């Protein structure tokens, strides 16, 4: 019989059809969801607004990324250990332990371990919270056994056993158990008792010291002098073989002279390099002879301990003294149990006699028997983290429900905080993990982005963020502008803009962008010309200042005579240019004012559309393509579905300042004109404009003609032309005149009157 497939719920999220995760059944059947329907295929475990501990529990292979398989395996485990999977969509940080499914092995273990935690903490009831599982030390602080195979001084109930554990910790140190207290395990117990036995056995095998209590001191002095004395015997034999070389082998006066003027206390090393005694040609060493001051004290101490029978030391005598230490040195070298020596021989023997080794090992074994329960406590902590955070991850992984929500209190896990800048709050902020990737991918998002470096006094760590500006104008946003950034924890950071990715914010903002660019171009051109002129003036001034006062040009060219014809031509050209420009402007204005009022409005709108239309069309197309996927990809996400930001949704990502409607007087505002003065000036301006239009015959369409003769002449010619047209009837319309009929002529006076008109 075929298994019935799970019925999924779908919705339009961010302009794209996506699966909606609403029930525990949806979570339980995530393994059946087609991989092509997942919004995200993988995401990092760091840099997100979700507890990294939860993400590490989900990241089963510990590769630093949350993949689809990790999400599916986590969903299957969670739904298997609870009775009602619908509880997983609540996102609570506490649960009643009765809700664990005790029919499954892990569910049973969770129940037992959670109950043990409640008992250990001294709580009542059956409710356990995430906070309860976090404090591991508190969970095990009041228990003898915690399942880690480590016992502390508090574990034994017998005072003698407590003393042994204490001695063990003093001698060998310890290991921390789950409660954070130092204790010992089976390995340390075995090692401790072995060291005790080894030390006693070594001590009982001791050999007689050749010089009693001073033997160790004698050995120390002998070892320090051995090389120097042997050097002396070699020098002595060489001087005996070659007497003429004795001076060279002895202490050279020149060496002593070279340091004689200095503080000889600082020259101990140099003096120690000289022979231990004078080289006289004798092959033995007189113990009463003068000894090198650097070695005299050690030599005297050694002789006082070994007390040689003869006062003359030969090479054989010196070797015999060293041989007397051989057996003692061999015993010392075989020493064992140094770690416990500080306890003292008597205490060590007592510890061996009491022999609490097996009793302590039994306590360790008894503690280890609770390992499964104790490990279950770690499992309870894992469950509580996932119980709180897993559904939220799904809302940002399978679908982007948390991002495409109308609730401003809900944020996506990739939203890191809010940026306050230029009287607006940008809530679409993300941490920047790799700036190089953002440089490549950010322009493809189609959004207006500002990148900021952030720092705070509360931490030496600095961070970089990117914020999307989706509302308002951008005239006051520039690199170097300071702002304030609040992360999701509420910590305030100082932010400064380091980079801007310029894209349209709205169609209205795009309407003014051509004029803004033209104004910027003109401003830059003016600044450039002004800078060039200023530089030229300064260079000329510097050249004149640096020139010598008495210097005169050798061959100064004579100034050309004033050419009036040349300047007349220049002025004529300027006048012609001004006249042409004036004529052009008059033609334009005459053409405009010849139109009807509604035609003027349409013409004005047409001009604006010609200038701003292309920018608005391009802005509209870019706004339709705005997408956060490139930014997420730059942060290491593998986005599997389109994540567009529509114009209405973009308006919810940025809040612009709104002041209440009120009439507020600026106390520092410049004093203006009175109402009467403003009315007078306004009437004068209207009168001047009306007069200009009247004189320019631009109001003729209203029946008001200009009184200027130039416009009268045009009217006369126009009327005359109309009269001629009226007097010359068309051949087709003219009625035939009967032969012999009288011809009626127009009176001359009337014709002259018409001409005058």
C-alpha positions as CSV (number, residue, x, y, z in Angstrom):
1,X,0.0,0.0,0.0
2,X,1.5,3.4,-1.1
3,X,2.3,5.8,1.7
4,X,0.2,9.0,1.6
5,X,2.3,12.0,0.9
6,X,2.2,15.0,3.2
7,X,0.0,17.9,2.1
8,X,2.0,21.2,2.2
9,X,0.7,24.7,2.6
10,X,1.9,27.3,0.1
11,X,1.9,31.1,0.1
12,X,3.2,34.1,-1.8
13,X,6.2,35.3,0.2
14,X,8.2,38.2,-1.2
15,X,6.6,37.8,-4.7
16,X,7.5,34.1,-4.9
17,X,5.5,31.0,-4.1
18,X,7.0,29.3,-1.1
19,X,6.2,26.5,1.3
20,X,4.8,27.6,4.7
21,X,5.9,25.7,7.8
22,X,3.0,26.0,10.3
23,X,2.6,22.7,12.1
24,X,4.6,20.0,13.7
25,X,3.6,17.7,10.9
26,X,5.3,20.0,8.5
27,X,8.5,19.8,10.5
28,X,8.2,16.0,10.8
29,X,7.9,15.7,7.0
30,X,10.7,18.0,5.9
31,X,12.6,15.1,4.5
32,X,9.8,14.7,1.9
33,X,10.0,18.3,0.7
34,X,11.4,18.7,-2.8
35,X,14.9,20.2,-2.6
36,X,14.0,22.7,-5.3
37,X,11.3,24.2,-3.0
38,X,13.7,25.2,-0.3
39,X,14.6,28.9,-0.1
40,X,18.0,28.3,1.3
41,X,20.4,25.4,0.6
42,X,23.1,26.2,3.2
43,X,24.1,29.0,5.5
44,X,27.0,29.8,7.9
45,X,26.8,29.1,11.7
46,X,28.3,32.4,12.7
47,X,27.2,36.0,12.2
48,X,23.5,35.3,12.6
49,X,21.0,36.6,15.1
50,X,20.4,33.2,16.6
51,X,22.3,31.4,19.3
52,X,25.5,29.9,17.9
53,X,25.1,27.0,20.4
54,X,21.9,26.0,18.7
55,X,23.5,26.2,15.3
56,X,26.4,24.1,16.4
57,X,23.9,21.4,17.6
58,X,22.3,21.4,14.2
59,X,25.7,21.3,12.4
60,X,26.1,17.6,12.9
61,X,29.4,17.3,10.9
62,X,30.9,20.5,12.5
63,X,31.9,22.0,9.1
64,X,30.7,25.5,10.0
65,X,27.6,25.3,7.7
66,X,24.0,24.4,8.1
67,X,22.9,22.3,5.2
68,X,19.6,20.8,4.2
69,X,20.6,17.3,5.5
70,X,21.5,18.9,8.9
71,X,18.0,20.5,9.1
72,X,16.2,17.3,8.1
73,X,18.1,15.1,10.7
74,X,17.4,17.7,13.4
75,X,13.7,17.9,12.6
76,X,13.4,14.1,12.7
77,X,15.1,13.9,16.1
78,X,13.1,16.6,17.6
79,X,9.7,15.2,16.5
80,X,10.7,11.8,17.7
81,X,11.3,12.8,21.4
82,X,8.1,14.8,22.0
83,X,4.5,13.6,22.2
84,X,3.1,16.6,20.3
85,X,5.2,17.9,17.4
86,X,3.1,21.1,17.3
87,X,4.9,22.2,20.4
88,X,8.0,22.9,18.3
89,X,6.4,25.9,16.6
90,X,6.0,27.8,19.8
91,X,9.7,28.6,20.3
92,X,9.4,28.4,24.1
93,X,12.4,28.2,26.4
94,X,10.7,25.8,28.9
95,X,8.8,22.5,28.7
96,X,7.0,20.1,30.9
97,X,9.0,16.9,31.1
98,X,5.8,14.9,30.8
99,X,5.8,16.1,27.1
100,X,8.8,13.9,26.3
101,X,7.9,10.8,24.3
102,X,9.1,8.0,26.7
103,X,8.3,5.3,24.0
104,X,11.6,6.2,22.2
105,X,15.1,5.6,23.7
106,X,16.1,9.2,23.4
107,X,12.8,10.5,24.7
108,X,13.1,8.2,27.8
109,X,16.6,9.4,28.4
110,X,15.5,13.0,28.2
111,X,12.8,12.4,30.6
112,X,15.0,10.7,33.2
113,X,17.8,13.3,32.8
114,X,15.4,16.2,33.0
115,X,13.9,14.8,36.2
116,X,17.4,14.4,37.6
117,X,18.2,18.0,36.9
118,X,15.0,19.2,38.7
119,X,15.9,17.1,41.7
120,X,19.6,18.2,41.7
121,X,18.5,21.9,41.6
122,X,16.0,21.4,44.4
123,X,13.1,22.6,42.2
124,X,9.5,21.5,42.5
125,X,7.1,20.5,39.7
126,X,7.9,19.1,36.3
127,X,8.8,22.2,34.4
128,X,12.4,22.6,33.2
129,X,13.8,25.6,31.3
130,X,16.9,26.3,29.2
131,X,18.4,28.4,32.0
132,X,18.2,25.3,34.3
133,X,20.3,23.3,31.8
134,X,22.9,26.0,31.2
135,X,24.4,25.9,34.7
136,X,26.0,22.5,34.7
137,X,28.0,23.3,37.9
138,X,24.8,24.1,39.8
139,X,23.2,20.9,38.6
140,X,26.0,18.7,40.0
141,X,27.1,20.9,42.9
142,X,25.0,19.1,45.5
143,X,25.5,15.5,44.2
144,X,28.1,13.0,45.2
145,X,28.2,11.3,41.8
146,X,27.7,13.0,38.4
147,X,28.7,10.3,36.0
148,X,32.0,11.6,34.8
149,X,34.2,9.1,36.7
150,X,35.8,11.8,38.8
151,X,35.5,12.0,42.6
152,X,36.4,15.0,44.7
153,X,37.1,15.5,48.4
154,X,33.4,15.7,49.0
155,X,32.6,12.3,47.4
156,X,33.9,9.9,50.1
157,X,32.0,9.8,53.3
158,X,35.0,8.3,55.3
159,X,37.4,10.9,56.8
160,X,40.4,8.7,55.9
161,X,39.4,8.4,52.3
162,X,38.9,12.2,52.2
163,X,42.4,12.7,53.5
164,X,43.8,10.4,50.8
165,X,42.0,12.3,48.1
166,X,43.4,15.5,49.6
167,X,47.0,14.2,49.7
168,X,46.6,13.0,46.1
169,X,45.4,16.4,44.9
170,X,48.3,18.1,46.7
171,X,50.9,15.7,45.2
172,X,49.6,15.2,41.7
173,X,47.0,17.9,41.1
174,X,43.6,16.9,39.7
175,X,41.1,17.0,36.9
176,X,37.9,19.0,36.9
177,X,34.6,17.2,37.2
178,X,31.2,18.3,35.8
179,X,30.6,20.5,38.8
180,X,33.9,22.4,38.1
181,X,35.6,21.0,41.3
182,X,39.0,19.4,41.1
183,X,39.0,15.7,41.7
184,X,40.8,12.4,40.8
185,X,39.9,9.6,38.5
186,X,41.0,5.9,38.4
187,X,44.1,6.7,36.5
188,X,45.3,9.2,39.1
189,X,44.5,6.8,41.9
190,X,46.5,4.0,40.3
191,X,49.4,6.4,39.6
192,X,49.4,7.8,43.2
193,X,49.7,4.4,44.9
194,X,52.3,3.2,42.4
195,X,54.5,6.3,43.2
196,X,54.1,5.7,47.0
197,X,55.3,2.1,46.6
198,X,58.2,3.1,44.3
199,X,59.4,5.8,46.6
200,X,59.5,3.5,49.6
201,X,61.3,0.8,47.6
202,X,63.9,3.2,46.4
203,X,64.4,4.6,49.9
204,X,64.9,1.1,51.3
205,X,67.6,0.4,48.7
206,X,69.7,3.3,49.7
207,X,73.6,2.9,49.8
208,X,75.9,4.4,52.3
209,X,76.9,8.0,51.6
210,X,80.7,8.2,51.4
211,X,80.8,11.5,53.2
212,X,77.7,11.3,55.3
213,X,75.4,14.3,55.3
214,X,77.9,16.3,53.3
215,X,78.0,13.9,50.4
216,X,75.5,15.8,48.2
217,X,77.5,19.0,48.8
218,X,80.8,17.3,48.0
219,X,79.3,15.9,44.8
220,X,78.1,19.3,43.8
221,X,81.5,20.9,44.3
222,X,83.3,18.1,42.6
223,X,81.1,18.3,39.5
224,X,81.6,22.1,39.4
225,X,85.5,21.7,39.6
226,X,86.0,18.5,37.6
227,X,86.6,20.1,34.2
228,X,88.8,22.9,35.5
229,X,91.0,20.6,37.6
230,X,91.4,18.2,34.6
231,X,92.3,21.2,32.5
232,X,95.1,22.0,35.0
233,X,96.6,18.5,34.9
234,X,96.7,18.7,31.1
235,X,98.5,22.1,31.2
236,X,100.9,20.9,33.8
237,X,101.9,17.8,31.8
238,X,102.3,19.9,28.7
239,X,104.5,22.4,30.6
240,X,106.6,19.5,32.0
241,X,107.1,18.2,28.4
242,X,107.9,21.7,27.1
243,X,109.2,24.0,29.8
244,X,109.5,26.9,27.4
245,X,105.7,26.8,26.9
246,X,104.9,27.1,30.6
247,X,104.6,30.9,30.3
248,X,102.1,30.6,27.5
249,X,100.1,28.0,29.4
250,X,100.1,30.0,32.6
251,X,98.0,33.1,33.4
252,X,99.3,35.8,31.0
253,X,100.0,39.1,32.6
254,X,98.7,40.9,29.5
255,X,95.2,39.5,30.1
256,X,95.1,40.7,33.7
257,X,96.5,44.1,32.6
258,X,93.7,44.5,30.1
259,X,91.1,44.3,32.8
260,X,93.0,45.8,35.7
261,X,91.6,49.3,35.1
262,X,88.0,48.1,35.4
263,X,85.8,46.9,38.2
264,X,87.0,43.3,38.6
265,X,83.7,42.3,40.3
266,X,82.1,42.5,36.9
267,X,84.9,40.4,35.3
268,X,84.3,37.2,37.2
269,X,83.6,35.3,34.0
270,X,86.9,36.5,32.5
271,X,88.9,35.5,35.6
272,X,87.2,32.1,35.7
273,X,88.6,31.4,32.3
274,X,92.1,31.5,33.6
275,X,93.7,28.2,34.9
276,X,92.7,27.1,38.4
277,X,96.3,27.3,39.6
278,X,99.6,28.6,38.4
279,X,101.4,26.4,35.8
280,X,104.9,25.8,37.3
281,X,106.0,22.7,35.5
282,X,104.9,20.3,38.3
283,X,102.3,17.7,37.3
284,X,100.4,17.6,40.6
285,X,98.3,20.2,42.5
286,X,99.2,21.4,46.0
287,X,96.0,21.8,48.0
288,X,97.6,24.7,49.8
289,X,98.7,26.5,46.6
290,X,97.1,29.7,45.5
291,X,93.8,28.9,43.7
292,X,92.1,31.1,41.0
293,X,89.8,33.4,43.0
294,X,86.9,32.4,40.9
295,X,87.2,28.8,42.0
296,X,88.9,29.1,45.4
297,X,85.7,28.8,47.5
298,X,84.4,25.7,45.8
299,X,87.9,24.1,45.9
300,X,88.2,24.8,49.6
301,X,84.8,23.4,50.4
302,X,85.5,20.2,48.6
303,X,88.9,19.6,50.3
304,X,87.3,20.3,53.7
305,X,84.8,17.5,53.0
306,X,86.8,14.8,51.3
307,X,90.0,15.5,53.5
308,X,92.6,13.7,51.3
309,X,95.3,12.0,53.2
310,X,98.1,13.8,51.3
311,X,98.3,17.5,50.6
312,X,99.3,16.9,47.0
313,X,96.5,16.1,44.5
314,X,97.5,14.0,41.5
315,X,95.5,13.1,38.5
316,X,94.9,9.6,40.0
317,X,93.8,11.1,43.4
318,X,91.3,13.4,41.7
319,X,89.8,10.4,39.8
320,X,89.6,8.4,43.0
321,X,87.6,11.1,44.7
322,X,85.1,11.0,41.8
323,X,84.9,7.2,41.9
324,X,83.9,7.3,45.6
325,X,80.6,8.9,44.5
326,X,79.7,6.3,41.8
327,X,77.5,4.0,43.9
328,X,75.8,6.8,45.6
329,X,75.2,8.6,42.3
330,X,73.8,5.5,40.8
331,X,71.3,5.1,43.7
332,X,70.3,8.8,43.4
333,X,69.8,8.4,39.6
334,X,67.4,5.5,40.2
335,X,65.1,7.6,42.4
336,X,61.4,7.1,41.9
337,X,58.3,8.6,43.4
338,X,59.7,12.2,43.4
339,X,56.1,13.5,43.0
340,X,55.1,12.2,46.4
341,X,58.4,12.9,48.2
342,X,57.0,16.1,49.7
343,X,54.5,14.1,51.7
344,X,57.3,12.7,53.8
345,X,58.5,9.1,54.2
346,X,56.5,8.4,57.3
347,X,53.2,9.7,55.8
348,X,53.9,7.7,52.6
349,X,54.4,4.5,54.6
350,X,51.2,5.3,56.5
351,X,49.2,5.8,53.3
352,X,50.5,2.4,52.0
353,X,49.6,0.7,55.3
354,X,46.0,2.1,55.3
355,X,45.6,1.2,51.6
356,X,42.4,3.0,50.6
357,X,43.1,2.4,46.9
358,X,40.3,-0.1,46.3
359,X,37.8,1.9,48.2
360,X,38.5,5.0,46.1
361,X,38.4,3.0,42.9
362,X,35.0,1.7,43.9
363,X,33.8,5.2,44.4
364,X,35.0,6.1,40.9
365,X,33.2,3.1,39.4
366,X,30.0,4.0,41.3
367,X,30.2,7.5,39.8
368,X,30.8,6.2,36.3
369,X,27.7,4.0,36.5
370,X,25.7,7.3,36.2
371,X,27.4,8.2,33.0
372,X,24.3,7.6,30.8
373,X,22.1,9.7,33.0
374,X,24.8,12.5,33.2
375,X,25.2,12.4,29.4
376,X,21.5,12.7,29.2
377,X,21.8,16.0,30.9
378,X,23.9,17.2,28.0
379,X,21.2,15.9,25.7
380,X,18.5,17.9,27.7
381,X,20.6,21.0,27.1
382,X,20.8,20.3,23.4
383,X,17.0,19.7,23.2
384,X,16.2,22.9,25.1
385,X,18.3,25.0,22.7
386,X,16.7,23.4,19.6
387,X,13.3,23.5,21.1
388,X,13.6,27.3,21.4
389,X,15.4,28.1,18.2
390,X,14.8,25.4,15.5
391,X,11.4,26.7,14.3
392,X,12.9,30.2,14.0
393,X,15.6,28.8,11.8
394,X,13.0,27.1,9.6
395,X,11.2,30.4,9.1
396,X,14.5,31.8,7.7
397,X,15.7,28.7,5.9
398,X,12.8,26.8,4.3
399,X,11.0,30.1,3.8
400,X,11.7,33.8,4.5
401,X,8.6,34.3,6.7
402,X,10.5,36.3,9.3
403,X,11.9,38.7,6.7
404,X,8.6,39.2,4.7
405,X,6.5,40.1,7.7
406,X,4.5,43.1,8.6
407,X,5.4,42.8,12.2
408,X,8.3,45.2,12.7
409,X,9.2,43.5,16.0
410,X,10.2,40.3,14.1
411,X,13.5,40.2,12.3
412,X,15.2,37.8,10.0
413,X,18.3,36.0,11.5
414,X,20.5,37.8,8.9
415,X,19.4,41.2,10.1
416,X,22.0,42.4,12.6
417,X,20.5,45.7,13.9
418,X,19.5,49.2,12.9
419,X,21.3,52.2,11.5
420,X,20.3,55.8,12.5
421,X,21.4,58.2,9.8
422,X,20.1,61.3,8.1
423,X,16.8,61.4,10.1
424,X,15.9,57.9,9.2
425,X,16.2,54.4,10.7
426,X,17.4,51.6,8.4
427,X,16.4,48.2,9.7
428,X,17.7,46.2,6.8
429,X,21.3,45.9,8.1
430,X,23.6,42.9,7.8
431,X,27.1,42.1,9.1
432,X,29.7,42.0,6.3
433,X,31.7,38.8,6.5
434,X,33.8,39.2,3.3
435,X,34.1,42.8,1.9
436,X,35.8,41.5,-1.3
437,X,32.7,39.4,-2.1
438,X,30.4,42.3,-1.3
439,X,32.4,44.5,-3.7
440,X,31.6,42.0,-6.5
441,X,28.0,41.1,-5.7
442,X,26.4,44.2,-4.0
443,X,25.6,46.1,-7.2
444,X,23.5,43.2,-8.4
445,X,21.1,43.7,-5.5
446,X,19.7,46.8,-7.1
447,X,19.5,48.5,-3.7
448,X,21.0,51.8,-2.5
449,X,23.5,50.5,0.0
450,X,25.8,52.2,2.6
451,X,28.7,50.3,4.0
452,X,29.9,51.4,7.5
453,X,32.8,50.6,9.8
454,X,31.6,50.3,13.4
455,X,33.4,50.6,16.7
456,X,32.4,50.8,20.4
457,X,34.0,51.5,23.7
458,X,32.5,48.3,25.1
459,X,34.7,46.1,22.9
460,X,38.0,46.3,21.1
461,X,36.5,44.3,18.2
462,X,35.4,46.3,15.2
463,X,32.8,45.3,12.6
464,X,31.5,46.2,9.2
465,X,27.9,46.4,8.2
466,X,25.8,47.1,5.1
467,X,22.5,49.0,5.4
468,X,19.8,49.3,2.7
469,X,18.3,52.8,2.3
470,X,14.8,52.3,0.8
471,X,13.0,55.6,1.7
472,X,13.8,59.3,1.3
473,X,16.4,61.3,-0.5
474,X,20.2,60.6,-0.7
475,X,21.6,64.1,-1.0
476,X,23.1,64.1,2.4
477,X,24.6,60.7,2.3
478,X,28.3,60.6,1.5
479,X,31.5,58.7,2.3
480,X,32.8,59.8,5.7
481,X,29.4,60.7,7.2
482,X,29.0,59.6,10.8
483,X,26.0,57.7,12.2
484,X,24.9,55.5,15.1
485,X,24.3,51.7,14.8
486,X,22.5,49.6,17.4
487,X,23.0,45.8,17.2
488,X,20.3,43.4,18.1
489,X,21.6,43.2,21.7
490,X,21.0,47.0,22.1
491,X,24.7,47.9,22.1
492,X,25.4,51.2,20.5
493,X,28.3,51.5,17.9
494,X,29.8,54.5,16.3
495,X,29.5,54.1,12.5
496,X,31.1,55.9,9.6
497,X,30.2,55.4,5.9
498,X,33.1,53.8,4.0
499,X,31.3,53.0,0.7
500,X,28.1,53.7,-1.1
501,X,26.4,51.6,-3.8
502,X,24.2,54.0,-5.7
503,X,20.9,52.7,-7.0
504,X,17.4,54.3,-7.2
505,X,15.4,54.5,-3.9
506,X,12.1,55.4,-5.6
507,X,10.7,56.7,-8.8
508,X,10.2,60.1,-7.3
509,X,13.8,60.3,-6.3
510,X,14.8,59.2,-9.8
511,X,12.7,62.1,-11.2
512,X,15.1,64.7,-9.7
513,X,18.3,62.7,-10.3
514,X,19.0,64.3,-13.8
515,X,18.7,67.8,-12.4
516,X,20.8,66.8,-9.4
517,X,23.5,65.4,-11.7
518,X,23.4,68.5,-13.9
519,X,23.7,70.8,-10.9
520,X,26.6,68.7,-9.6
521,X,28.3,68.9,-13.0
522,X,27.8,72.7,-13.2
523,X,29.1,73.1,-9.6
524,X,32.1,70.9,-10.3
525,X,32.8,72.9,-13.5
526,X,32.6,76.2,-11.7
527,X,34.8,74.9,-8.9
528,X,37.3,73.7,-11.4
529,X,37.4,77.0,-13.3
530,X,37.6,78.9,-10.1
531,X,40.4,76.7,-8.9
532,X,42.3,77.1,-12.1
533,X,41.8,80.9,-12.1
534,X,42.9,81.0,-8.4
535,X,46.0,78.9,-9.2
536,X,46.9,81.1,-12.2
537,X,46.5,84.3,-10.1
538,X,48.6,82.8,-7.3
539,X,51.3,81.6,-9.7
540,X,51.5,85.0,-11.3
541,X,51.7,86.8,-7.9
542,X,54.4,84.4,-6.7
543,X,56.4,85.0,-9.9
544,X,56.2,88.7,-9.4
545,X,57.1,88.5,-5.7
546,X,60.0,86.2,-6.3
547,X,61.4,88.4,-9.1
548,X,64.4,90.6,-8.1
549,X,63.4,94.3,-7.6
550,X,66.2,95.6,-9.7
551,X,65.9,93.1,-12.5
552,X,64.7,94.4,-15.8
553,X,64.0,92.5,-19.0
554,X,66.9,92.7,-21.4
555,X,64.8,92.9,-24.4
556,X,61.4,94.2,-23.4
557,X,59.0,94.0,-26.3
558,X,57.2,97.2,-27.1
559,X,53.4,97.3,-26.5
560,X,51.4,97.3,-29.7
561,X,49.4,100.4,-30.4
562,X,45.7,100.5,-29.5
563,X,43.7,99.2,-32.5
564,X,40.3,100.8,-32.4
565,X,39.1,98.9,-35.4
566,X,39.9,95.5,-33.7
567,X,38.0,96.4,-30.6
568,X,35.1,97.8,-32.7
569,X,34.9,94.4,-34.4
570,X,34.9,92.6,-31.1
571,X,32.1,94.7,-29.7
572,X,30.2,94.3,-32.9
573,X,30.5,90.5,-32.6
574,X,29.4,90.6,-29.0
575,X,26.4,92.7,-29.9
576,X,25.5,90.4,-32.7
577,X,25.7,87.4,-30.4
578,X,23.5,89.1,-27.7
579,X,21.0,90.1,-30.4
580,X,20.8,86.6,-31.7
581,X,20.3,85.1,-28.3
582,X,17.7,87.7,-27.5
583,X,15.9,87.0,-30.8
584,X,16.0,83.3,-30.0
585,X,14.6,83.8,-26.6
586,X,11.9,86.1,-27.9
587,X,10.9,83.5,-30.5
588,X,10.7,80.8,-27.9
589,X,8.6,82.9,-25.5
590,X,6.4,84.1,-28.4
591,X,5.8,80.5,-29.5
592,X,5.0,79.5,-25.9
593,X,2.6,82.3,-25.2
594,X,0.9,81.8,-28.5
595,X,-0.3,78.5,-27.1
596,X,-3.4,77.9,-25.1
597,X,-3.0,77.6,-21.3
598,X,-3.6,73.9,-21.3
599,X,-1.1,73.5,-24.2
600,X,1.5,75.3,-22.1
601,X,0.9,72.8,-19.3
602,X,1.2,69.8,-21.6
603,X,4.4,71.3,-23.1
604,X,5.9,71.8,-19.7
605,X,5.0,68.3,-18.7
606,X,6.5,67.0,-22.0
607,X,9.8,68.7,-21.4
608,X,10.0,67.3,-17.9
609,X,9.3,63.8,-19.2
610,X,11.9,64.1,-21.9
611,X,14.5,65.0,-19.2
612,X,13.4,62.8,-16.3
613,X,11.5,60.1,-18.2
614,X,14.5,57.8,-19.0
615,X,15.8,58.0,-15.4
616,X,12.3,57.2,-14.0
617,X,11.9,54.2,-16.4
618,X,15.3,52.9,-15.5
619,X,14.6,53.4,-11.8
620,X,11.2,51.6,-12.1
621,X,12.9,48.6,-13.8
622,X,15.7,48.5,-11.1
623,X,13.2,48.8,-8.3
624,X,11.3,45.8,-9.6
625,X,14.6,43.8,-9.6
626,X,15.7,44.7,-6.1
627,X,16.9,41.5,-4.4
628,X,18.7,40.6,-1.1
629,X,20.0,37.3,-2.5
630,X,23.3,38.8,-3.7
631,X,24.1,40.2,-0.3
632,X,23.3,36.9,1.4
633,X,25.4,35.1,-1.2
634,X,28.3,37.5,-0.3
635,X,27.9,36.4,3.3
636,X,28.1,32.7,2.5
637,X,24.5,31.8,2.0
638,X,23.3,29.5,-0.8
639,X,20.0,31.1,-1.8
640,X,17.7,28.9,-3.9
641,X,14.8,31.2,-4.5
642,X,14.3,34.8,-5.6
643,X,14.1,37.2,-2.6
644,X,12.9,40.5,-4.1
645,X,12.1,43.7,-2.3
646,X,9.1,45.4,-3.8
647,X,8.5,49.1,-3.5
648,X,5.7,48.8,-0.8
649,X,7.8,46.3,1.1
650,X,10.9,48.4,0.8
651,X,9.0,51.3,2.5
652,X,8.7,49.1,5.6
653,X,12.4,48.6,5.9
654,X,13.3,52.2,6.5
655,X,11.5,54.7,8.8
656,X,11.9,58.3,8.0
657,X,11.4,61.0,10.6
658,X,7.8,62.4,11.0
659,X,7.2,65.5,13.0
660,X,3.7,66.5,14.3
661,X,1.9,69.2,12.3
662,X,2.5,72.5,14.2
663,X,3.5,76.0,13.6
664,X,6.8,76.6,15.2
665,X,8.6,80.0,15.1
666,X,12.3,80.1,14.6
667,X,13.7,82.6,17.1
668,X,16.8,83.1,14.9
669,X,15.0,83.4,11.6
670,X,15.9,86.4,9.5
671,X,13.4,89.2,9.9
672,X,11.3,89.6,6.7
673,X,9.1,92.2,5.2
674,X,5.7,93.2,6.6
675,X,2.5,92.0,5.0
676,X,1.8,95.4,3.5
677,X,5.3,95.5,1.9
678,X,4.9,92.0,0.5
679,X,1.6,93.0,-1.1
680,X,3.0,96.1,-2.6
681,X,6.0,94.3,-4.0
682,X,3.8,91.5,-5.4
683,X,1.5,94.0,-7.1
684,X,4.5,95.8,-8.6
685,X,5.9,92.6,-9.9
686,X,2.6,91.6,-11.4
687,X,2.3,95.1,-13.0
688,X,5.8,95.0,-14.5
689,X,5.2,91.5,-15.9
690,X,1.8,92.5,-17.3
691,X,3.3,95.7,-18.8
692,X,6.0,93.7,-20.4
693,X,3.6,91.2,-21.9
694,X,1.4,94.0,-23.1
695,X,4.2,96.0,-24.7
696,X,5.5,92.8,-26.3
697,X,2.1,92.2,-27.8
698,X,1.9,88.9,-26.0
699,X,-1.6,89.6,-24.8
700,X,-3.1,90.1,-28.2
701,X,-4.8,86.7,-27.9
702,X,-6.9,88.4,-25.2
703,X,-7.8,91.3,-27.5
704,X,-5.2,93.7,-25.8
705,X,-2.8,94.9,-28.5
706,X,0.5,96.6,-27.9
707,X,0.7,100.4,-28.4
708,X,4.1,100.2,-30.0
709,X,4.2,101.2,-33.7
710,X,6.1,98.1,-34.8
711,X,3.3,95.9,-33.8
712,X,0.7,98.4,-35.4
713,X,2.5,98.2,-38.7
714,X,2.2,94.4,-38.6
715,X,-1.5,94.8,-37.9
716,X,-2.0,97.3,-40.7
717,X,-0.3,95.0,-43.2
718,X,-2.4,92.1,-41.9
719,X,-5.7,94.1,-42.2
720,X,-4.7,95.3,-45.6
721,X,-4.0,91.9,-46.8
722,X,-7.4,90.8,-45.4
723,X,-9.1,93.7,-47.3
724,X,-7.5,92.8,-50.6
725,X,-8.6,89.3,-50.1
726,X,-12.2,90.5,-49.5
727,X,-12.1,92.9,-52.5
728,X,-10.9,90.3,-54.9
729,X,-13.8,87.8,-55.0
730,X,-13.1,84.4,-56.3
731,X,-13.8,83.8,-60.0
732,X,-16.1,81.0,-59.2
733,X,-18.1,82.9,-56.6
734,X,-18.3,86.3,-58.5
735,X,-21.8,86.9,-60.0
736,X,-21.9,87.9,-63.7
737,X,-22.6,91.5,-64.3
738,X,-25.2,92.3,-66.8
739,X,-24.1,94.2,-69.8
740,X,-24.9,97.8,-69.4
741,X,-25.5,97.6,-65.7
742,X,-24.0,100.4,-63.6
743,X,-20.9,99.8,-61.6
744,X,-21.1,100.8,-57.9
745,X,-17.8,102.2,-56.6
746,X,-16.8,102.3,-52.9
747,X,-16.6,105.8,-51.5
748,X,-13.1,107.1,-51.3
749,X,-13.6,108.4,-47.8
750,X,-14.4,104.9,-46.5
751,X,-11.4,103.4,-48.2
752,X,-9.1,105.9,-46.6
753,X,-10.6,105.3,-43.2
754,X,-10.0,101.6,-43.6
755,X,-6.4,102.3,-44.6
756,X,-5.9,104.3,-41.5
757,X,-7.3,101.6,-39.4
